[in-house]
């Protein structure tokens, strides 16, 4: 896992945050009391995000796309692993200024409990990891929508569902 501050170039970060309220969101999870939405970003913005990734992190792999995800206040997505067709998982925290980051499961120490590692929320902070089935979760405990930029590097351009924890441990 890699964490990088100031991932997006300032003009690109400002442009994406400026678009947040005007993007064409679709519901992707309404099983909770709160809803999660996503909007795809156009090809020119995706190419600029890809350039940031290649300049600051590593060469990208497979099919590359990006979208803005909005989680309403109170939204919770339980511990899960990303779909195996996702090669690299990446999230950039956008806004609000203070929010909830991403929690990763590190190990189970039996009677001592589970060890978790949290990447704290800071706007324009990237967390990226090669997808090897790492369990992670996120939630929005704030009173404001939680906006992230999700970067997809996957085997192909197919839409896939996230695997639940029960599918991962089978």
C-alpha positions in Angstrom: 0.0 0.0 0.0 1.2 3.5 -0.8 -0.1 6.8 0.6 0.7 10.0 -1.2 -0.1 13.6 -0.3 -1.1 16.2 -2.9 -1.7 13.5 -5.5 -3.6 15.5 -8.1 -2.0 18.6 -9.5 -3.7 21.7 -7.9 -5.5 22.8 -11.0 -6.9 19.3 -11.7 -7.9 18.9 -8.0 -9.7 22.3 -8.1 -11.4 21.3 -11.4 -12.7 18.0 -10.1 -13.9 19.5 -6.8 -15.6 22.3 -8.8 -17.5 19.8 -10.9 -18.7 17.7 -7.9 -22.2 19.2 -7.7 -22.8 19.0 -11.5 -21.8 15.4 -12.3 -24.4 12.9 -13.6 -24.5 10.6 -10.5 -26.2 7.2 -10.5 -27.1 5.1 -7.4 -24.7 2.2 -6.9 -25.7 1.2 -3.3 -28.9 1.9 -1.5 -29.0 -1.1 0.8 -28.1 1.1 3.8 -29.9 4.0 5.5 -27.7 6.2 3.4 -27.0 6.0 -0.3 -23.8 5.8 -2.4 -23.6 7.4 -5.8 -21.0 7.4 -8.6 -20.3 9.6 -11.6 -17.9 8.7 -14.4 -15.4 11.4 -15.4 -14.9 12.2 -19.1 -11.9 10.8 -21.0 -9.9 14.1 -21.0 -10.0 14.3 -17.2 -9.2 10.6 -16.9 -6.2 11.1 -19.0 -4.9 13.9 -16.8 -5.5 11.7 -13.7 -3.7 8.9 -15.4 -0.7 11.2 -16.1 -0.7 12.2 -12.3 -0.6 8.5 -11.4 2.2 7.7 -13.8 4.2 10.8 -12.8 3.9 10.3 -9.1 3.2 6.6 -8.4 3.9 4.0 -11.2 3.0 3.0 -14.7 -0.7 2.2 -14.9 -2.0 -1.3 -15.7 -4.8 -2.6 -17.8 -8.0 -0.6 -18.5 -7.9 2.8 -16.7 -10.9 4.9 -15.7 -11.9 7.1 -12.8 -15.1 8.3 -11.2 -16.3 10.4 -8.3 -18.1 8.5 -5.5 -20.4 10.3 -3.1 -21.5 8.7 0.1 -24.3 10.3 2.1 -23.9 11.1 5.8 -24.3 7.8 7.7 -23.2 5.6 4.8 -21.3 2.4 5.8 -19.6 -0.1 3.6 -18.6 -3.2 5.6 -15.2 -5.0 5.4 -14.8 -6.3 1.8 -12.2 -7.2 -0.9 -12.3 -5.7 -4.3 -13.2 -7.8 -7.3 -10.3 -9.9 -8.6 -10.5 -8.3 -12.0 -9.4 -5.0 -10.4 -5.6 -5.0 -10.7 -4.8 -1.9 -8.6 -7.2 -0.1 -6.2 -6.8 3.6 -5.7 -8.8 6.3 -3.8 -8.2 10.0 -3.6 -10.0 11.9 -0.8 -11.7 15.0 -2.2 -14.0 16.6 0.3 -15.2 17.6 2.9 -12.1 19.0 4.6 -12.4 16.5 7.5 -13.8 13.1 7.0 -13.4 9.3 7.4 -10.6 7.6 5.6 -10.2 3.9 4.7 -9.7 1.1 7.3 -7.7 -2.0 6.3 -7.7 -5.3 8.1 -4.2 -6.3 9.0 -4.5 -9.5 11.1 -6.6 -11.4 13.5 -5.0 -12.0 16.9 -7.7 -14.3 18.2 -8.6 -13.3 21.8 -6.7 -10.0 21.5 -9.0 -9.0 18.6 -8.5 -7.8 15.1 -5.7 -5.4 14.1 -6.8 -2.6 11.8 -4.9 0.1 10.0 -6.6 3.3 9.1 -5.5 5.7 6.4 -6.6 9.1 7.7 -8.6 11.5 5.6 -6.8 14.5 4.1 -8.1 16.2 0.9 -6.0 15.2 -2.1 -4.4 12.2 -0.3 -4.1 9.1 -2.5 -4.1 5.6 -1.1 -3.3 2.9 -3.6 -2.6 -0.8 -3.4 -2.1 -3.8 -5.7 -5.3 -5.8 -5.3 -4.4 -9.0 -3.6 -7.7 -9.5 -1.8 -7.0 -7.0 1.1 -10.0 -6.5 3.3 -10.9 -2.9 3.9 -14.0 -0.8 4.7 -15.1 2.8 4.8 -17.9 4.9 6.2 -19.1 8.5 6.5 -19.6 9.6 10.1 -19.8 13.3 9.1 -22.8 15.5 8.4 -21.6 16.2 4.9 -21.4 14.0 1.8 -18.1 12.1 1.5 -16.5 12.6 -2.0 -13.7 10.5 -3.3 -12.0 10.0 -6.6 -11.9 6.3 -7.3 -9.3 5.2 -9.9 -9.9 1.9 -11.6 -7.1 -0.2 -13.1 -8.7 -3.5 -14.1 -8.3 -6.3 -16.5 -11.0 -5.0 -18.9 -13.8 -2.5 -19.2 -16.5 -4.6 -17.6 -18.5 -3.5 -14.6 -18.1 -5.7 -11.6 -19.5 -6.0 -8.1 -17.5 -5.9 -4.9 -17.1 -9.2 -3.2 -18.5 -9.6 0.3 -16.4 -10.8 3.2 -18.2 -14.2 3.1 -17.1 -14.7 -0.5 -13.5 -13.8 0.3 -13.1 -16.3 3.2 -14.7 -19.3 1.3 
